[in-house]
Amino acid sequence: MSGTYYQPGSRRASRVNELFAAIAHRYDRINNLQSFGMHHRWKRRVVALAGVGSGSRVLDVCCGTGDISELLAATGART
């Protein structure tokens, strides 16, 4: 796999796109495995540090699978 996706030069961007398209449907599971589940704690910490709450407006653009938006919405933020 490393030889397929990690290309130098002009093909690199398209290969990276292909890689993410291939894993998108299982990204959260892969994240769980690679971080030993710690990404849940990190994301909760991001939400706590953001200091948003009920009535706050939050825009989540191109930030992954939307799980942080779900956590923010649980605080009462409007996403």
TITI-818562 format. One record per residue: residue number from 1; residue in three letters; chain; z, x, y of N, C-alpha, C in turn. Coordinates in steps of 0.1 Angstrom, whole numbers. Example, Ala and Ser with C-alpha at 12.3 -4.5 7.8 and 13.67 -1.06 7.14 Angstrom:
<sites>
<site k="1" r="Ala" c="A" n_up="78" n_east="132" n_north="-57" ca_up="78" ca_east="123" ca_north="-45" c_up="78" c_east="132" c_north="-33"/>
<site k="2" r="Ser" c="A" n_up="71" n_east="128" n_north="-22" ca_up="71" ca_east="137" ca_north="-11" c_up="79" c_east="129" c_north="0"/>
</sites>
This chain:
<sites>
<site k="1" r="Met" c="A" n_up="0" n_east="8" n_north="-12" ca_up="0" ca_east="0" ca_north="0" c_up="0" c_east="9" c_north="13"/>
<site k="2" r="Ser" c="A" n_up="7" n_east="20" n_north="13" ca_up="8" ca_east="28" ca_north="25" c_up="-5" c_east="33" c_north="29"/>
<site k="3" r="Gly" c="A" n_up="-14" n_east="37" n_north="19" ca_up="-27" ca_east="42" ca_north="23" c_up="-36" c_east="31" c_north="28"/>
<site k="4" r="Thr" c="A" n_up="-33" n_east="18" n_north="24" ca_up="-42" ca_east="7" ca_north="28" c_up="-39" c_east="3" c_north="43"/>
<site k="5" r="Tyr" c="A" n_up="-27" n_east="2" n_north="47" ca_up="-24" ca_east="-4" ca_north="60" c_up="-22" c_east="7" c_north="71"/>
<site k="6" r="Tyr" c="A" n_up="-17" n_east="19" n_north="68" ca_up="-14" ca_east="28" ca_north="78" c_up="-26" c_east="38" c_north="80"/>
<site k="7" r="Gln" c="A" n_up="-35" n_east="32" n_north="88" ca_up="-47" ca_east="39" ca_north="91" c_up="-47" c_east="45" c_north="106"/>
<site k="8" r="Pro" c="A" n_up="-52" n_east="56" n_north="108" ca_up="-53" ca_east="61" ca_north="122" c_up="-65" c_east="55" c_north="129"/>
<site k="9" r="Gly" c="A" n_up="-65" n_east="56" n_north="142" ca_up="-77" ca_east="52" ca_north="149" c_up="-79" c_east="37" c_north="151"/>
<site k="10" r="Ser" c="A" n_up="-91" n_east="34" n_north="153" ca_up="-95" ca_east="20" ca_north="157" c_up="-92" c_east="9" c_north="147"/>
<site k="11" r="Arg" c="A" n_up="-91" n_east="13" n_north="134" ca_up="-88" ca_east="3" ca_north="124" c_up="-73" c_east="0" c_north="122"/>
<site k="12" r="Arg" c="A" n_up="-65" n_east="8" n_north="129" ca_up="-50" ca_east="6" ca_north="127" c_up="-46" c_east="-8" c_north="131"/>
<site k="13" r="Ala" c="A" n_up="-50" n_east="-13" n_north="143" ca_up="-45" ca_east="-26" ca_north="147" c_up="-49" c_east="-37" c_north="138"/>
<site k="14" r="Ser" c="A" n_up="-61" n_east="-37" n_north="133" ca_up="-65" ca_east="-47" ca_north="124" c_up="-58" c_east="-46" c_north="110"/>
<site k="15" r="Arg" c="A" n_up="-55" n_east="-34" n_north="106" ca_up="-48" ca_east="-33" ca_north="93" c_up="-33" c_east="-37" c_north="95"/>
<site k="16" r="Val" c="A" n_up="-27" n_east="-35" n_north="106" ca_up="-13" ca_east="-39" ca_north="109" c_up="-13" c_east="-54" c_north="109"/>
<site k="17" r="Asn" c="A" n_up="-23" n_east="-60" n_north="116" ca_up="-24" ca_east="-75" ca_north="116" c_up="-26" c_east="-81" c_north="102"/>
<site k="18" r="Glu" c="A" n_up="-34" n_east="-74" n_north="94" ca_up="-35" ca_east="-79" ca_north="80" c_up="-22" c_east="-78" c_north="72"/>
<site k="19" r="Leu" c="A" n_up="-15" n_east="-67" n_north="75" ca_up="-2" ca_east="-66" ca_north="68" c_up="8" c_east="-77" c_north="71"/>
<site k="20" r="Phe" c="A" n_up="9" n_east="-80" n_north="84" ca_up="18" ca_east="-90" ca_north="89" c_up="14" c_east="-104" c_north="84"/>
<site k="21" r="Ala" c="A" n_up="1" n_east="-106" n_north="84" ca_up="-5" ca_east="-119" ca_north="79" c_up="-1" c_east="-121" c_north="64"/>
<site k="22" r="Ala" c="A" n_up="-2" n_east="-110" n_north="57" ca_up="1" ca_east="-110" ca_north="42" c_up="16" c_east="-113" c_north="39"/>
<site k="23" r="Ile" c="A" n_up="25" n_east="-109" n_north="48" ca_up="39" ca_east="-110" ca_north="45" c_up="46" c_east="-122" c_north="53"/>
<site k="24" r="Ala" c="A" n_up="39" n_east="-128" n_north="62" ca_up="45" ca_east="-138" ca_north="71" c_up="53" c_east="-148" c_north="64"/>
<site k="25" r="His" c="A" n_up="48" n_east="-154" n_north="53" ca_up="54" ca_east="-165" ca_north="47" c_up="67" c_east="-161" c_north="39"/>
<site k="26" r="Arg" c="A" n_up="69" n_east="-148" n_north="38" ca_up="81" ca_east="-143" ca_north="31" c_up="89" c_east="-133" c_north="40"/>
<site k="27" r="Tyr" c="A" n_up="86" n_east="-133" n_north="53" ca_up="92" ca_east="-123" ca_north="62" c_up="107" c_east="-123" c_north="62"/>
<site k="28" r="Asp" c="A" n_up="113" n_east="-135" n_north="62" ca_up="128" ca_east="-136" ca_north="63" c_up="134" c_east="-131" c_north="50"/>
<site k="29" r="Arg" c="A" n_up="128" n_east="-134" n_north="39" ca_up="133" ca_east="-128" ca_north="26" c_up="133" c_east="-113" c_north="26"/>
<site k="30" r="Ile" c="A" n_up="122" n_east="-108" n_north="31" ca_up="120" ca_east="-93" ca_north="31" c_up="131" c_east="-87" c_north="41"/>
<site k="31" r="Asn" c="A" n_up="133" n_east="-94" n_north="52" ca_up="143" ca_east="-89" ca_north="62" c_up="157" c_east="-89" c_north="55"/>
<site k="32" r="Asn" c="A" n_up="160" n_east="-100" n_north="47" ca_up="172" ca_east="-100" ca_north="40" c_up="174" c_east="-88" c_north="31"/>
<site k="33" r="Leu" c="A" n_up="164" n_east="-85" n_north="24" ca_up="164" ca_east="-74" ca_north="14" c_up="166" c_east="-61" c_north="22"/>
<site k="34" r="Gln" c="A" n_up="157" n_east="-58" n_north="32" ca_up="157" ca_east="-45" ca_north="38" c_up="170" c_east="-43" c_north="46"/>
<site k="35" r="Ser" c="A" n_up="176" n_east="-53" n_north="52" ca_up="188" ca_east="-51" ca_north="60" c_up="201" c_east="-55" c_north="52"/>
<site k="36" r="Phe" c="A" n_up="199" n_east="-58" n_north="39" ca_up="211" ca_east="-62" ca_north="31" c_up="218" c_east="-74" c_north="37"/>
<site k="37" r="Gly" c="A" n_up="210" n_east="-83" n_north="43" ca_up="216" ca_east="-95" ca_north="49" c_up="222" c_east="-93" c_north="63"/>
<site k="38" r="Met" c="A" n_up="223" n_east="-81" n_north="68" ca_up="229" ca_east="-78" ca_north="80" c_up="222" c_east="-84" c_north="92"/>
<site k="39" r="His" c="A" n_up="209" n_east="-87" n_north="91" ca_up="201" ca_east="-92" ca_north="102" c_up="207" c_east="-106" c_north="107"/>
<site k="40" r="His" c="A" n_up="214" n_east="-113" n_north="98" ca_up="220" ca_east="-125" ca_north="102" c_up="231" c_east="-122" c_north="112"/>
<site k="41" r="Arg" c="A" n_up="239" n_east="-112" n_north="110" ca_up="250" ca_east="-108" ca_north="119" c_up="244" c_east="-104" c_north="132"/>
<site k="42" r="Trp" c="A" n_up="233" n_east="-95" n_north="131" ca_up="227" ca_east="-90" ca_north="143" c_up="222" c_east="-101" c_north="152"/>
<site k="43" r="Lys" c="A" n_up="216" n_east="-111" n_north="146" ca_up="210" ca_east="-122" ca_north="153" c_up="221" c_east="-131" c_north="160"/>
<site k="44" r="Arg" c="A" n_up="231" n_east="-133" n_north="152" ca_up="243" ca_east="-141" ca_north="158" c_up="248" c_east="-133" c_north="170"/>
<site k="45" r="Arg" c="A" n_up="249" n_east="-120" n_north="169" ca_up="254" ca_east="-112" ca_north="180" c_up="244" c_east="-112" c_north="192"/>
<site k="46" r="Val" c="A" n_up="231" n_east="-113" n_north="190" ca_up="222" ca_east="-114" ca_north="201" c_up="224" c_east="-127" c_north="208"/>
<site k="47" r="Val" c="A" n_up="226" n_east="-138" n_north="201" ca_up="229" ca_east="-151" ca_north="207" c_up="242" c_east="-151" c_north="215"/>
<site k="48" r="Ala" c="A" n_up="252" n_east="-144" n_north="210" ca_up="265" ca_east="-143" ca_north="217" c_up="263" c_east="-135" c_north="230"/>
<site k="49" r="Leu" c="A" n_up="256" n_east="-124" n_north="229" ca_up="254" ca_east="-116" ca_north="241" c_up="245" c_east="-122" c_north="251"/>
<site k="50" r="Ala" c="A" n_up="236" n_east="-131" n_north="247" ca_up="227" ca_east="-138" ca_north="256" c_up="235" c_east="-147" c_north="265"/>
<site k="51" r="Gly" c="A" n_up="247" n_east="-152" n_north="261" ca_up="255" ca_east="-160" ca_north="269" c_up="249" c_east="-174" c_north="273"/>
<site k="52" r="Val" c="A" n_up="241" n_east="-179" n_north="265" ca_up="235" ca_east="-192" ca_north="268" c_up="243" c_east="-203" c_north="261"/>
<site k="53" r="Gly" c="A" n_up="242" n_east="-215" n_north="266" ca_up="250" ca_east="-226" ca_north="260" c_up="244" c_east="-239" c_north="263"/>
<site k="54" r="Ser" c="A" n_up="251" n_east="-249" n_north="262" ca_up="247" ca_east="-263" ca_north="264" c_up="239" c_east="-264" c_north="277"/>
<site k="55" r="Gly" c="A" n_up="227" n_east="-269" n_north="277" ca_up="219" ca_east="-271" ca_north="289" c_up="211" c_east="-259" c_north="293"/>
<site k="56" r="Ser" c="A" n_up="214" n_east="-248" n_north="288" ca_up="206" ca_east="-236" ca_north="292" c_up="191" c_east="-238" c_north="286"/>
<site k="57" r="Arg" c="A" n_up="182" n_east="-232" n_north="293" ca_up="168" ca_east="-232" ca_north="289" c_up="165" c_east="-218" c_north="284"/>
<site k="58" r="Val" c="A" n_up="158" n_east="-218" n_north="272" ca_up="155" ca_east="-205" ca_north="266" c_up="140" c_east="-206" c_north="261"/>
<site k="59" r="Leu" c="A" n_up="133" n_east="-196" n_north="264" ca_up="119" ca_east="-195" ca_north="259" c_up="118" c_east="-183" c_north="249"/>
<site k="60" r="Asp" c="A" n_up="114" n_east="-186" n_north="237" ca_up="113" ca_east="-176" ca_north="227" c_up="98" c_east="-175" c_north="224"/>
<site k="61" r="Val" c="A" n_up="92" n_east="-164" n_north="229" ca_up="78" ca_east="-162" ca_north="228" c_up="75" c_east="-150" c_north="219"/>
<site k="62" r="Cys" c="A" n_up="68" n_east="-152" n_north="208" ca_up="64" ca_east="-141" ca_north="199" c_up="76" c_east="-133" c_north="194"/>
<site k="63" r="Cys" c="A" n_up="86" n_east="-139" n_north="191" ca_up="98" ca_east="-133" ca_north="187" c_up="102" c_east="-134" c_north="172"/>
<site k="64" r="Gly" c="A" n_up="91" n_east="-136" n_north="164" ca_up="94" ca_east="-136" ca_north="149" c_up="92" c_east="-151" c_north="144"/>
<site k="65" r="Thr" c="A" n_up="101" n_east="-154" n_north="135" ca_up="100" ca_east="-166" ca_north="127" c_up="107" c_east="-178" c_north="134"/>
<site k="66" r="Gly" c="A" n_up="113" n_east="-176" n_north="145" ca_up="120" ca_east="-187" ca_north="152" c_up="134" c_east="-189" c_north="149"/>
<site k="67" r="Asp" c="A" n_up="140" n_east="-180" n_north="140" ca_up="154" ca_east="-182" ca_north="136" c_up="164" c_east="-180" c_north="147"/>
<site k="68" r="Ile" c="A" n_up="160" n_east="-171" n_north="157" ca_up="169" ca_east="-169" ca_north="168" c_up="169" c_east="-182" c_north="177"/>
<site k="69" r="Ser" c="A" n_up="157" n_east="-188" n_north="179" ca_up="156" ca_east="-200" ca_north="186" c_up="165" c_east="-211" c_north="180"/>
<site k="70" r="Glu" c="A" n_up="165" n_east="-212" n_north="167" ca_up="173" ca_east="-222" ca_north="160" c_up="188" c_east="-219" c_north="163"/>
<site k="71" r="Leu" c="A" n_up="192" n_east="-207" n_north="163" ca_up="206" ca_east="-203" ca_north="166" c_up="209" c_east="-207" c_north="180"/>
<site k="72" r="Leu" c="A" n_up="200" n_east="-204" n_north="189" ca_up="202" ca_east="-208" ca_north="203" c_up="203" c_east="-223" c_north="205"/>
<site k="73" r="Ala" c="A" n_up="194" n_east="-230" n_north="198" ca_up="195" ca_east="-245" ca_north="199" c_up="208" c_east="-250" c_north="194"/>
<site k="74" r="Ala" c="A" n_up="214" n_east="-244" n_north="184" ca_up="227" ca_east="-248" ca_north="179" c_up="238" c_east="-247" c_north="189"/>
<site k="75" r="Thr" c="A" n_up="236" n_east="-238" n_north="199" ca_up="246" ca_east="-237" ca_north="209" c_up="245" c_east="-247" c_north="220"/>
<site k="76" r="Gly" c="A" n_up="234" n_east="-255" n_north="219" ca_up="231" ca_east="-266" ca_north="229" c_up="221" c_east="-262" c_north="239"/>
<site k="77" r="Ala" c="A" n_up="215" n_east="-250" n_north="237" ca_up="204" ca_east="-246" ca_north="246" c_up="192" c_east="-254" c_north="243"/>
<site k="78" r="Arg" c="A" n_up="184" n_east="-255" n_north="253" ca_up="171" ca_east="-262" ca_north="251" c_up="160" c_east="-252" c_north="249"/>
<site k="79" r="Thr" c="A" n_up="154" n_east="-252" n_north="237" ca_up="144" ca_east="-242" ca_north="234" c_up="130" c_east="-248" c_north="234"/>
</sites>
